Amino acid sequence: MTALLWFKRDLRAHDHPALTLAAQGPVIPLYIAEPGLWAQPDASARQWEFIAESLSELRAALAELGAPLVIRVGEAVEVLARLARSHKVTRLVSHEETGSLWTYARDRRVAAWARAEGIPWDELPQQGVIRRLKSRDSWAKARDAFTRADPLPAVTLHGPAVEPGPIPTARGLGLAPDPCPHRQTGGRAQGLLLLDSFLATRGAPYRAAMSSPLTAERACSRLSPHFAWGTLSVREVTRATAEAERRPAPWPQALSAFGARLAWRDHFIQKLEDQPDIETTCLHRAAEGLQRGQNAARLAAWTKGETGFPFLDACIRHLRATGWLNFRMRAMLVSVASYPFWLDWRATGAVLARAFTDYEPGIHWPQVQMQSGTTGINTPRIYNPVKQGLDHDPQGVFTRRWLPELADVPLAHLQEPWRWEGARHLLGRRYPEPVVDLTTATRAAKDAIFGLRKRADRVEIDEIIARHASRADPRFVNDRSPRRARHAAGQLSFDL
């Protein structure tokens, strides 16, 4: 009665419902490195390297429990079929995965194989996301019931001896070189260190410091990649945050704000669970008529951080070097790309997905659409990169750190170097001219996007609200009217 325990985005041995269920009998813990998955346009070597570090630690943790992690490279159905035949597997156990359209299609193939072989596949929730949710009205209550339950204790494992197999390299999976010198380190131990330091000291200025890249890098929890790849469970972090709130502390509001964002995280993943094609299709179908361009030169400049807008470029270069950026700046990158640069959100969304070590499809694609004005229920936020630089980097420290070629530009002109009298020796030589006229391009984008909103089909908009907008909850909104629901769904919702 051997069970295959299939790890995916849940790389831990603690508070792991699927592991607890599988441990009732002999078990083979398995991770499949799928070349087809890593060939997708949202995948990158920096993500795999974080995963590889996490797999190494998970293998050691499972060995201590009695059954080391088995790793195989290949297509999921083929790997599962081989192990099932050679070890008389009678059960497949995993967590439910809210991933990309690629993983959705792969899971359908696995489900068909399991049915054909007569092998039951038990998929368990690991977070507050509900499969086949019938109504959003009851979602928050169900989500809270899951996250407030006690984390599951450790278990003892036993099973047949299976060759563990090596952890493949990024190159071995066909991934392109992806230098990220300041990437966060994977593994549960690193996640626990971050959680402890955030709840003890780092989180004190969280609410005030999360908006600026100068302060957010330390004041935010930095747990997002550990949530994305499952080295920590949302439930254990929710519990730890609630316990910290109950202790005498000078900053309970910061902890409360962080706890609310943990709930917002599940809220957004639920959107993709309910409608997987959010990854490729405008939520508001009429937004497909905006016909945003595929300007290759403009996209390349944005991707490399060579747009001619210093603060925007500094944020892009920071992201390329670290794999992380605070939420407000992520929103700015998408907004500028989608409005004045008039680039299609699917192209820019894929670039950002690869750049984020913490790439979580359920967070990423709904947020990309929100910041691109394609949801139909959110008021467009059109960020001005010059104003953002003046507001969040007033002394130019962040901008100069990532754009050393601007060292000679006076602070008064740092965010608009084209206004500097010495610009003729800089622009087009050491630093590019702006790729668009910001005022003209933003005005044209506003005309197009607000014109679309005026022509919106009310029936379609109401359907989107009913399916995806948050309901009455003190963390989200205090009224269930469409107007308030639209407002609530547009808040800055994920800054971990």
Buried (B, 14 or more C-beta within 10 A) or exposed (E): EBBBBBBBBBBBBBBBBBBBBBBEEBBBBBBBBBBBBBEBBBBBBBBBBBBBBBBBBBBEBBBEBBBBBBBBBBBBBEBBBEBBEEBEBBBBBBBBBBBBBBBBEBBEEBBEBBEEBEBEBBBBBBBBBBEEBEEBEEBBEBBBEBBEEEBBEBBEBEBBEBEBBEBBEBEBBEBEEBEBEEBBBBBBBBBBEBBEBBBEEBBBBBBEBBBBBBBBBBBBBBBBBBBBBBBBBBBBBBBBBBEBBEEEBEBEEBBBBBBBBBBBBBBBBBBBBBBBEBBEBBBBEBBEEBEBEEBEEBBEBBBEBBBBBBBBBBBBBBBBBBBBBBBBBBBBBBBBBBBBBBBBBBBBBBBBBBBBBBBBBBBBBBBBBBBBBBBBBBEBBBBBBBEBBBBBBBEBEBBBBBBEBBEEBEEEBBBBBBEBEEBEEBBEEEBBEBBBEBEEBBEBBBEBBEEBBEEBEEEBBBEBBEBBBBBBBEBBBEEBEBEBBBBBBBBBBBBB
